[in-house]
Amino acid sequence: SLQLPNTFGKRAPPAAADTAAMQGGFGSTGFTPMGPMQYGQPMGGMGGGYAQPMGGTGMSPMDHSARLDNIEAELMKHYAHMGVTHIPLQMSQPMMMHPAEHEMQMQRAMSYSQMTPMGYHAPMMAPAPAPLHPADHMNLMAAYNELAKSHTHLLMQHSDLITSQVAQGSPAVAAARLKAANSAAAAPAAPAGPSTDPNVPTSNHHVGEAPVDPNLMDNTLLFLPERAVVELGIAPNMDDKGDDHKELWFGRVWELRSLLAAKYKHKLAAMGNTEAPDLTTTERAMLEQKFNNPEHKAKLIKMQARWKAAALRSKQSLRLLERLKFCNLRGTLVYAHGSGGCSWDNMRICRMIARLGCLVVAPDGFAYPKNTAMGELRHKDTLPLHKEGDNIDYWEGDLIYCSDATGSSNYSTKAESVLESPTKYCDLYERCYQLRRSELHFTIRNLPQFIKTRGFFLGGTSEGGMTIARFDDQRYGEQVCGRFINSFSCEYNYFCPTPQAGELGGQTDVPTLNIIGTKDQYFGPEDSVAKIVALDKKSGYGNRNMVGHGYNTFVKQGVESGLVVLLEDGVHSPCNTHDNFLRQLFDIFFARPGSIWELDAIWDSDPSMKDVLQVRQSSVAKAVHANVVQCFVPLSKFPNSWSLRQVDAMSMLSNAKADKLMAEQMAKEAKELAVEHKKAATMLDGIRKQSAAAGGIKVERKANSVYDNDKLASTNLLAKKQTVNR
């Protein structure tokens, strides 16, 4: 949007002589000669931007008309900059206006458009020609007046547009945004090449063809924060929850490399640098002569081999991210997605962390071609790069893939299958872990040096959370700033072949955050697949006394800075119930990871945050070498679908209309959450019956569990419309 400066109050008042002249009669006035329009020169000749005393000679109709044309041409330039191509001038009835008053009004209009600085004293111009006829003068003044009125009307429209964009989440704004996105998506293709102007970002329409034999690094996903997008000069294709325009970018490494290459080639072409011409006959003869020399030929072949090896290593690295060295990234996260790929909550978490200003690097184990060895293990067809005009809804389930998963290492955990073939599934989960840990090592090894020097974070969800928990990061030492483990309980369960595999595999002095919902249907503390498998006497395995979170594990291993967060009624997709809390949690974690165990004390100084979480266990005062705290996070009293900006605004307002809107949204989300809980309970009950029939033990459901007692008086429930896809 174009921000027009407000120049009111910045001009000196008119001199006494000017004031007296402006109060004079019409017949004694005229326009001070000006000639062609000059930047930095006030209208009306010399003086403080106001009309000069109107007692001298006027200007001819031709000169006056030329002056009008000059002013109108300059204004039209600024209208065109604002996207307006036609300004109608209503010439029905000329408005009676004193020439001096009209001169002042036109100077205000000119100052709005940043054309002529008010208060600038220009040199005296040449004497003016004969006076203008009063009737013609009136017509010209009417034209000037209508031009100024049109300009003012446009400014009012611009102000209304900015005001409407502030109202987040309203149906009208959402509908307009969707309509604009659909219109942009249906727009014609981008120009043939990127702009050579460094201030114009390269459109995502200029992405090239996918590599024929892509490697892991080619298909690694990148989530770029706003600063990185601006630094690389590419068009953003993603927004965050509550944003009114796109500032982020996500795509694969090869897609980013293709956009940067397209911009570079177009820039070279604009500079006249084309491809090298064919060799001349003389040059070919000289080259043949060198190749006929065995010593020279061996050196040339060796040089060629090294060049190809360097090019291959460059392609299999993240060297293109070196350009982000000086754009002041807040941090870097290496993220491990869940067993279904980088969709659903995986995408949302990467998205919100990129919005915090962090670069997110996420290796994608499902993006290998189906005909490759890796693709035979896991594969999903991928969507093309999203363009600027695509509708990238935050709550959309899958924006990465366009097919179901295939491959020998693909699975959708069902407890009955695990109990029927425990050895098979132990081997499957272990094979998946070994594959995922190799991806992490490969990705970290190829990070740019400046990221390794500044340090990076590790994070993962579900299967990716298990990978981060077991991952041996000791070789990276101080490079690891922190780790978070989401939707995994960090204890011995069906995902771990041995009790040792259920412990942290990396450094215990790395700040560690464990996030899990109380109703996580796979690893949660109340009722889950992990508990059903562990309590089956016949073929189950896992800790029979599991608690559904990592507090005991962290204390046992002596984690120096650890926080375990239990989300009330949270399922395997915590964004469905605690999306806004996760944003506030990650904001602190990426800023002060070493103090994450003191989160309650950090938030205690903020009245709006002090009651967000409740401490349930702490090892700080105990005779153990660990700083681990377990917290319980109740459901928010505001809708989960609202942005933090909306929540902050509503927390300071109280009116019937707003309260009604919030109550309706809360009721809708509560209904959706109840459906999701019922679906998860039905699945677990069916599994439990089969387990009991096979000789297993039924899980006893306590009428009043510790988590029920932790609930606040308020019974507000939150949800999201998507169901868990795992």
MARMAR-963168 format. One record per residue (C-alpha): x negated, y negated, z negated; residue in one letter. Coordinates in steps of 0.05 Angstrom, whole numbers, plus 32768, in hexadecimal, padded with zeros to 4 digits. Layout:
<atoms>
XYZa;...
</atoms>
This chain:
<atoms>
800080008000s;7FEA7FB9800El;7FE17F907FCEq;7FED7F467FDDl;7FCE7F157FACp;7FF97EE57F87n;7FDE7E9E7F91t;80127E787F68f;7FF37E4C7F33g;7FAF7E4B7F56k;7FB87E0A7F7Fr;7FAB7DC47F66a;7FE77D977F61p;7FF07D647F99p;7FD17D207F93a;7FFE7CE47F82a;7FF97CCA7FC9a;800F7D0D7FE4d;80497D0F7FB4t;805F7CCA7FC9a;805A7CDC8012a;80837D1B8008m;80BA7CF07FEAq;80BB7CC18026g;80EE7CC0805Dg;80EF7CEF8099f;80DF7CBB80CDg;809E7CA680ADs;80807CEB80ABt;805B7D1780DBg;802C7D5380DDf;7FE27D4A80D2t;7FBD7D64810Fp;7F9C7DA88106m;7F8A7DC6814Ag;7F7B7E108151p;7F837E3B8112m;7F447E4080EAq;7F387E7080B0y;7F277E4A8070g;7F4B7E0C8088q;7F8B7DF58065p;7FC97DE4808Cm;7FD17D998091g;7F887D85809Ag;7F617D6D805Dm;7F7B7D6E8017g;7F877DA27FE1g;7FB17DCF800Cg;7FEC7DA0800By;80077D738043a;7FE37D32804Eq;80087CEF8049p;80387CED8083m;802D7CA8809Fg;7FFE7CB480D8g;80097CCB811Et;80287D0F812Eg;80187D448161m;80357D5481A6s;80697D8B81AFp;80357DB481D5m;80027DAF819Dd;80377DBC8169h;804F7DFA818Es;80087E148194a;80007E0B814Ar;803F7E34813Cl;80257E6A816Bd;7FE37E6C8146n;80047E738102i;80357EA7811Be;7FFD7ED0813Ba;7FD67ED080FAe;80137EE580D2l;80237F1D8104m;7FDD7F3980FAk;7FEC7F4280B0h;80327F5D80BEy;80127F9180EDa;7FE17FA480B6h;801E7FB18089m;803F7FDD80BEg;80717FA980D7v;80737FA08123t;80AD7F70812Ch;80C37F348102i;81077F188118p;810E7ECC8115l;81567EB88108q;815D7E75812Cm;81A87E6A8122s;81AA7E2980FBq;816C7DFF80EEp;81647DF180A5m;815A7DA98091m;81187DA3806Dm;80E87D6B8060h;80A87D76808Ap;807A7D70804Ea;80A47DA38027e;80A37DD18062h;80587DCA8069e;804F7DDF8021m;807D7E1B802Aq;80577E338066m;80157E2D8041q;80327E5A800Br;80447E8E8040a;7FFF7E89805Dm;7FDF7E928019s;80077ED2800Dy;7FE67EF0804As;7FA07EE08033q;7F947EB2806Em;7F827E6C8054t;7F667E5E800Fp;7F8F7E287FEDm;7F687DEE7FD2g;7F337DF08009y;7F217DAA8022h;7F177DAA806Da;7EF67D738094p;7F217D3D80B3m;7F3B7D5180F8m;7F407D268136a;7F787CF3813Dp;7FBB7D10814Fa;7FE27D03818Fp;80257CE18194a;805B7CF28161p;808B7D2C816Dl;80D47D1F817Bh;80FE7D29813Bp;812D7D5D815Ba;80F37D888174d;80D27D808131h;81107D9B810Em;81137DD8813Cn;80CA7DE8812Fl;80D37DE080E4m;810E7E1080E7a;80E37E43810Aa;80AD7E3B80D6y;80E07E42809Fn;80FE7E8280BBe;80B87E9F80C3l;80AA7E91807Aa;80ED7EAF8065k;80DE7EEF808Cs;809A7EF4806Ah;80B97EEB8025t;80EE7F208035h;80B87F518049l;80937F448008l;80D27F527FE1m;80DC7F948006q;80947FA77FF7h;809E7F977FADs;80DE7FC17FABd;80B87FFB7FCAl;80817FF87F96i;80B57FF47F5Et;80DA80317F79s;809B805A7F7Bq;8091804F7F30v;80D180757F20a;80B780BC7F1Dq;80E380F87F25g;812380D67F3Bs;814C80FD7F6Ep;814B80C47F9Fa;80FF80BF7F9Dv;80F8810A7FA2a;8126810C7FDFa;810180D38000a;80BF80F57FF3r;80D881368010l;80F48113804Dk;80B280EF8058a;808C81308052a;80B981538084n;80B3811980B4s;8068811A80AFa;8067816580BAa;8090815D80F9a;806481258113a;803881318150p;7FF2814C8149a;7FB881208134a;7F8C80FD8166p;7F588123818Da;7F208112815Dg;7F1480F58118p;7F0D80AA8111s;7EC7808D8113t;7EDB805A80DFd;7EBC8071809Dp;7EF880558078n;7F298081809Dv;7F2C80C88080p;7F27810480AEt;7F6B812480B9s;7F75816D80A6n;7F90817780EDh;7F4881788105h;7F3681B980E2v;7F1781EC8112g;7F218236811Ce;7F15826780E3a;7ED2828C80E3p;7ED382CF8105v;7EAF82F380CCd;7EBB82C9808Ep;7E9582D8804Fn;7EA982CC8006l;7E8E82858008m;7EB482738047d;7EF682848027n;7EE782677FE2t;7F1E82377FCFl;7F0D81EF7FBCl;7F3981BF7F96f;7F1C81797F9Dl;7F2C813F7F6Fp;7F3B80FA7F8Ae;7EF380E17F85r;7ED9811C7FADa;7F0E81127FE3v;7EFA80C97FEBv;7EB080DA7FEBe;7EB8810F8022l;7EE580E2804Cg;7F1D81158057i;7F68810C8053a;7F8781268012p;7FBA815D801Bn;7FD1816A7FD3m;7FF181447F9Ad;7FFD81577F52d;803D815C7F2Ak;805E81177F26g;803080F67F5Ad;805180CA7F8Ed;801A80D47FC1h;7FE181047FD0k;7F9B80F87FB6e;7F7F813F7FB0l;7F6881737FE2w;7F6881BE7FE2f;7F5081EF8016g;7F1982218024r;7ECF8213802Cv;7ECF82228076w;7F0981F28080e;7EE481BA805Cl;7EA581CA8083r;7ECD81C680C4s;7EEB818280B3l;7EA7816580A2l;7E89818180E1a;7EC18164810Ca;7EB7812080EEk;7E6C812480F9y;7E71813A8141k;7EA381038151h;7E7680D08131k;7E3B80E7815Cl;7E6680E4819Aa;7E7B809D818Aa;7E32808A8182m;7E2280A781C7g;7DFD80E381ADn;7E14811E81D6t;7DFA816481DBe;7DB2816D81F2a;7DAC8173823Ep;7D9381B18260d;7D4881BC8264l;7D2681A182A1t;7CFC81CF82CEt;7CBC81B482B0t;7CD481BF8269e;7CEA8206827Ar;7CA682158298a;7C8381FB8259m;7CB08225822Dl;7CA482638256e;7C5982578251q;7C5C82558205k;7C8682948202f;7C5382B8822Dn;7C2082AA81F7n;7C2982E381C4p;7C1282B8818Ae;7C41827E819Bh;7C7A82AE81A9k;7C7382CF8165a;7C74828C8142k;7CB182748169l;7CD882B48159i;7CC682AE8110k;7CDC8265810Fm;7D1D82798131q;7D2A82B080FDa;7D1E828080C4r;7D4C824C80E2w;7D83828080E9k;7D78829880A2a;7D7B82518088a;7DBC824480AEa;7DDA82858093l;7DC68273804Br;7DE4822E8054s;7E25824C806Ck;7E28827C8031q;7E1C82447FFFs;7E4282077FE6l;7E0F81D48000r;7E4781AA801El;7E5981977FD7l;7E1681757FCEe;7E3881367FE9r;7E6081337FA8l;7E2281277F7Ek;7E2E80DD7F74f;7E7A80D97F73c;7E7E80E17F27n;7EA281237F21l;7EBE81307EDCr;7EA681787EDFg;7EA881B87F07t;7ED281F67EFAl;7EC4823B7F18v;7F08825C7F16y;7F1B82A67F19a;7F6382B27F32h;7F9282E97F1Bg;7FA1832C7F3As;7FD0830D7F6Dg;7FA082D87F87g;7F9D828D7F7Ec;7FE8827F7F7Fs;801E826E7F4Dw;7FFF82577F0Bd;7FB882607F26n;7FC6822A7F5Am;7FE781FD7F27r;7FAE82027EF5i;7F7A81F27F2Bc;7FA681B97F42r;7FAE81987EFEm;7F63819F7EEFi;7F51817F7F32a;7F8081467F1Er;7F56813D7EDFl;7F1B812D7F0Dg;7EF981717F0Ec;7EE181987F4Al;7EFF81DF7F4Bv;7EDB82177F70v;7F0582577F74a;7EEB82957F99p;7F2582B87FBCd;7F2083047FBBg;7F5E830C7FE7f;7F4682E38023a;7F1783168043y;7F2D832F8088p;7F54836F8084k;7F23839580B1n;7EE783888083t;7ECF83B28049a;7EE5837D8017m;7F278373803Bg;7F3683BD8032e;7F3283B37FE7l;7F5E83767FE4r;7F7E834B801Ah;7FB483178025k;7FC182EF8064d;7FB182A68056t;7FD682678069l;7FB482338094p;7F9A81F28077l;7FD281C6805Eh;7FD781838081k;7FE3813E8064e;802D81408072g;803C81868057d;806A818D801Cn;803C81A87FE5i;806F81B07FACd;804E81BA7F68y;807F81F17F55w;807A82177F96e;8065825F7F87g;8032826D7FBEd;800F82387FE8l;7FD282637FF8i;7FEA82A58017y;801F82BB8049c;80228307803Es;8024833B8007d;7FE4835A7FEDa;7FC683998009t;7F8883C27FF9g;7F6F83F97FCCs;7F5F83C97F92s;7FA283A67F95n;7FD483B57F5Dy;8011839D7F38s;800A83B67EF1t;804183E67EDBk;803884067E98a;805684487EADe;8022844E7EE4s;7FEA843F7EB4v;800484747E83l;800B84A87EBAe;7FC3849E7ED3s;7F9B847A7E9Ep;7F58848F7EBAt;7F6A84777F00k;7F8084337EE7y;7F44842B7EBAc;7F1884367EF7d;7F4384067F20l;7F3F83CD7EEEy;7EF583D87EE4e;7EEA83D77F2Fr;7F1083967F33c;7EE783787EFCy;7EA5838B7F1Dq;7EBE836B7F5Dl;7ED3832C7F3Ar;7E9383247F12r;7E6A832B7F52s;7E9482F37F71e;7E8582C67F35l;7E3A82D47F37h;7E3882C77F82f;7E5F82867F7Bt;7E36826B7F41i;7DF5827D7F63r;7E0982537FA0n;7E2282157F7Al;7DFD81D57F8Bp;7DC381C67F5Cq;7DE281867F41f;7E1E81AF7F28i;7DF081E17F06k;7DC981A97EE6t;7E0781857ECBr;7E2881C77EB8g;7E6981E97ECBf;7EA682097EABf;7EC1824F7EB5l;7F0B825F7EB4g;7F3C82947EC9g;7F8482AD7EC4t;7F9D82F57EB7s;7F6C83237EDCe;7F4082E67EE6g;7F4582D87E9Bg;7F2E831F7E8Dm;7EF483137EBDt;7EDF82D37E9Ai;7EE582F47E55a;7EB9832F7E69r;7E8A83077E96f;7E4183077E7Fd;7E2D82BE7E88d;7DEE82C17E5Eq;7DC082BA7E9Ar;7DDD82747EA6y;7DCE825B7E61g;7DDE82117E56e;7DFD820B7E9Bq;7E3E82267E80v;7E6381ED7E5Dc;7EA082157E48g;7ED1824C7E5Cr;7F1C82547E58f;7F4282967E5Ai;7F8B82907E6Dn;7FC282C57E69s;7F9382FB7E4Df;7F8E83107E05s;7F42831A7DFFc;7F47835D7DDCe;7F4483A77DECy;7F8083B67E19n;7F9283DC7E59y;7F6783AB7E82f;7F2883C17E5Dc;7F0B84077E63p;7EE784057E1Ft;7EEE83DD7DDEp;7EAC83B97DEFq;7ECB83A27E30a;7F01837E7E08g;7ECE834E7DE9e;7EAE83107E06l;7E7683237E34g;7E5382E07E36g;7E3382AE7E07q;7E5682A27DC5t;7E3D825B7DC1d;7E6682477DFEv;7EA682237DEAp;7EDF82537DF8t;7F2A82477E01l;7F5E827F7E01n;7FA5826F7E19i;7FDE82A17E17i;802A829F7E0Fg;804E82C27DD6t;807B82E57E08k;804582F67E3Bd;806183377E56q;801C83557E67y;7FEE83427E2Df;8019831A7DFCg;801E83237DB0p;806883317DAAe;807783667DDFd;804D83777E1Cs;803483AC7E4Bv;7FF283AE7E25a;801683C17DE4k;804083F77E06i;800284167E24v;7FDA84127DE3a;801184327DB9l;801C846D7DE7d;800184AA7DC2k;7FFC84D67DFFk;7FD384AE7E31s;7FD084667E19g;7F91843F7E08y;7F8083FC7DEAg;7F8083DE7DA5n;7FBD83F87D80r;7FBA83BC7D52n;7FB383887D88m;7FCB83427D77v;7FD483287DBDg;7F9F82F17DBBh;7F5482E97DB2g;7F4E82CC7D6Cy;7F34830B7D4An;7F0483197D83t;7EE882D27D81f;7EDE82D47D35v;7EBE83197D38k;7E8C83037D6Dq;7E7D82C17D4Bg;7E9482907D80v;7E78824C7D6De;7EB182237D8Bs;7EF282487D9Bg;7F3B82377D9Fl;7F7482697DA8v;7FB6824B7DBFv;7FF882707DB9l;803082527DE3l;8076825A7DC7e;80A182847DF5d;806B82807E2Ag;806A82B77E5Ev;803282D07E8Bh;8038828E7EB2s;802D82597E7Bp;803A821F7EAAc;808382347EAAn;808A821D7E61t;804D81F47E4Eh;803481D17E8Dd;802C818D7E6Dn;800A81A97E2Ff;7FD781CD7E5Bl;7FC6818A7E7Cr;7FBA81697E39q;7F9281A57E20l;7F6581A87E5Df;7F5B815D7E5Ad;7F3A81657E15i;7F1781A77E26f;7EF3818A7E63f;7EE0814C7E3Da;7ECC81697DF9r;7EC381B57E00p;7E9781BC7DC3g;7ECD819D7D97s;7F0781C67DB2i;7F0E81EB7D70w;7F1D81A77D50e;7F5781987D7Fl;7F88818D7D46d;7F5A81597D27a;7F4E81377D6Bi;7F9981307D77w;7FA9811E7D30d;7F9980D47D3Ds;7FCD80D27D75d;801580CF7D5Ap;803080EC7D9Bs;800081287D98m;7FF881397D4Ek;803581677D4Dd;802881897D90v;800481C47D71l;800381E77D2Dq;7FC5820A7D10v;7FD482527CFCr;7F8E82707CEFq;7F4882547CE7s;7F0482737CDAs;7EE482307CCAv;7EEB82357C7Ea;7EDB827F7C7Ck;7E96829E7C70a;7E8C82AF7CBAv;7E6082907CEFh;7E98827B7D1Ca;7EC2823D7D29n;7F02825A7D44v;7F49823E7D3Bv;7F8B825D7D50q;7FC4822D7D60c;800D82347D70f;802C82057DA3v;807881FC7D9Fp;80A181ED7DDCl;80A481A47DF0s;80E2817A7DE4k;80DA815E7E2Bf;80E781837E6Dp;80AD81AB7E86n;80B981947ECEs;80AC814B7EBBw;8068812C7EC3s;804281127E87l;804E80CC7EA1r;809980D87E9Eq;809480F87E59v;806C80BD7E3Fd;809F808B7E5Aa;80DB80B27E3Fm;80BC80B87DFBs;80C0806D7DF4m;810780667E0Fl;814A80777DF2s;818A806E7E19n;81C680987E27a;81B880A17E71k;817080B87E67a;818380E67E2Ed;81B981067E58k;818981117E92l;815681317E64m;818A815D7E43a;81A381777E86e;815C81877E9Dq;814C81AA7E5Bm;818B81D47E5Fa;817A81E87EA6k;813381FD7E93e;814C82227E56a;817C824B7E80k;8145825D7EB2e;811582707E7Al;814A829E7E5Ba;815282C27E9Dv;810782CB7EA2e;810282E67E5Ah;813B83177E68k;811983307EA7k;80D8833D7E81a;80FC835F7E48a;8121838D7E78t;80DF83A17E99m;80BE83B07E56l;80FA83D77E3Bd;80FB84037E79g;80B184117E71i;80B9841F7E27r;80EF84537E33k;80C284797E63q;808984757E32s;80B584907DF8a;80CE84C97E24a;808684DC7E31a;807684DE7DE7g;806284967DDCg;807484687DA3i;80AA84347DAAk;809583ED7D99v;80B983D57D5Ce;80D683907D66r;80D783687D26k;8115833F7D1Aa;80EC83047D01n;80A583057D1Bs;807082D37D09v;807D82B07D4By;80C782AA7D3Cd;80B5828A7CF9n;8087825A7D1Dd;80BF823D7D46k;80D581F77D37l;811C81E47D25a;812781CE7D6Cs;813C82067D9At;812B81E37DDAn;811482137E10l;80ED82047E4Fl;80E4822A7E8Fa;80D482257ED8k;80FC823E7F12k;80C7826F7F2Bq;80C282B47F0Dt;808082D67EFEv;805F82F37F3Cn;8025831D7F29r;
</atoms>
